[in-house]
Amino acid sequence: MTNTVYCDKLKNVGGVLMNDVVESLIYEVNNMQQNFENVKSQQQDHDFYQTVKPYTEHIDSLLNEIKLHREFIIEVPYMNSRKFELLIANIEQLSVECHFKRTSRKLFIEKLKSVQYDLQNILDGITKEGTYG
């Protein structure tokens, strides 16, 4: 079995390609940054039941999908079990914090950059031929 075939089989768990989930999370994290900037500039929180709750439920569904790939993701260079759990927790927090004006800009941006770095690292690791082979 070639490395590419092996890698493709490992990336497809439960009918969901791991790189699709990671790309979706990267897109959503970028949306979180835009939401945060809008809330900060308008100085108005988003409505919890109309905006925040449905959005966090959407993010939770993506996180549930990426958790299916946990055993493969923690094999990516510079990733481990603890870092994976921290990544999940940070995304959960960002999905809520991006809707409220009282969120600290400095802490939000630091957490956001960390998440963006980790997601890009995962994407690079799973798309590189032979990562798992």
N, C-alpha and C positions, 0 to 999 in steps of 0.2 A: 504494500500500500504506500503510495507516495505521500510526502509531507503535506501537499496541498489537499489531497482527498481526506487525509486524517484530520487536518485542521478544519476543513469544511464540516466534517461530521461532528466535531467537538463544538463548533460554533452554533450548530442547529440543535437546540434543545427544546422539546415541546412544540416544535413547528415554528419557533421564533428564532430568527437569526440574531445572534448576539450583537453583531455590529449594527443592525437596524435599531436595536434597543438603545445602544450606546449613542448612536447618532441622534435618536429622538431625545434622549436626555440632554445632550449637548445643545440641541435646539431649544429645549425648555429652559435650561439654565440661562441661555442668552435672553429668553423672554423674561425670566425673573429679573435680570439686570435692567431690562427696559421698563418693566413694571415698577421696580424700585425707583428708577430715575424719574418716572412720571409722578409717582406718589410724592417724592421729595420736592419736585418742582411745583406741584399743585398744592402741597401741604394738606392733602386730604386722604384719609384712609379709605380703602375699598370696603364695601359692605361685606360682612363676614358670611352671611348665608347666601347672598347672590353671587359673590365672586370668590372669596377665599376658600370656602368649604368645597365647592365643585372643583376648583383648581387643584387643591391639595389631594382630592380623591383621584384626579387624573394622574398626578405625579406618583401617588401611592401605587396605582396600577402599573406604571412603568417600572417603579422600584421592585414590585413583586416579580415582574418579568426578568429584571436583571439578576435578582436573587437566584433564579433558576440556573444561572450561569456562574454562580459563585465559585465553584471548585475550579473552573477554568480561568476565571479572572484573577484569582489569587496566585496563579502561576505566571502571570504577566510580570516582566521585570519591574522592580520597584513597587510591587503590590504585594500585600500579605493580608491575612485574615483581619487583623486589627484595623489596618488602613481601609479595607473594604467596608467594615462596619462603620467607621468614622465617615467615609464617603456617603453612605446611605443616610446617616444621621444628619450630616451637613445639608444634603439635598432636601431632606424633609424640613429642616429649619428654614432654609432659604425660601422654600415654597410658601411658607407662612409669612416670614419677615419681609418679603418683597412687597407686601400689601399695606404696610403700616409706616406712617411718617416718623414715628418715634424710634424706628430702627436706627442704630448707630451706623453711619456711613462707613467708617473705618473698619468695624468688625464685619459688616456685610461684605464689603469689597475683598477683605482678606479671605473670608470663607469662600466667596465666589471664585476667586483666583485659584484657590486650592482645589476646589471641585472641578473647575475647568481644566486645570493641569492633569488631575487624576483621570478624568474622562478621556482626554486626548491621549494620555499615556496608554490607557486600556485600549482605545481604538487603534492606536499605532501598533500595540502588541498583538492584537488579534488579527489585524490585517496583514501583518508581516508574515510572509511565507515561512513555514517551518517553525513557528513559535512553539507549537505543541508537539512537533514531530521528532 
